[in-house]
């Protein structure tokens, strides 16, 4: 992200790098900036943006050229609740249109709600692959977090948490 550029300039640059024609580029930039609540701040330098505002611009840049495959790494990080809801709904709509979305995240609650196929990777190896409900059923667990803990032999964190709580008293 070029902090000396405005959001508008950065998005125009990204669109042009993907050969998006001027008319659809302007329309898409406007729709994305309005949708993410950045329309009035489009001319401010990215260096003055908060982490969440920058994240919205990066998501916008990833979508500008209307890709068939969208790769996102922790896209909800730094977003306010409203923007996170917009992002999740937008991704669901794009997936419903047939776009492939690779969504990498450590926030398993969001993964469980958003994804129709999940890969759980432990130390570089795929240890589970399938729809969230199927993975939960196979592991006899009620959440993906519990499935992850079971499949990766994660430690029981309760004693550690209890120790921390006790040390704070």
Beta strands, then each sheet from edge to edge (+ up, - down):
strand 1: 69-73
strand 2: 100-104
strand 3: 118-122
strand 4: 125-130
sheet 1: 1+ 2+
sheet 2: 3+ 4-
end
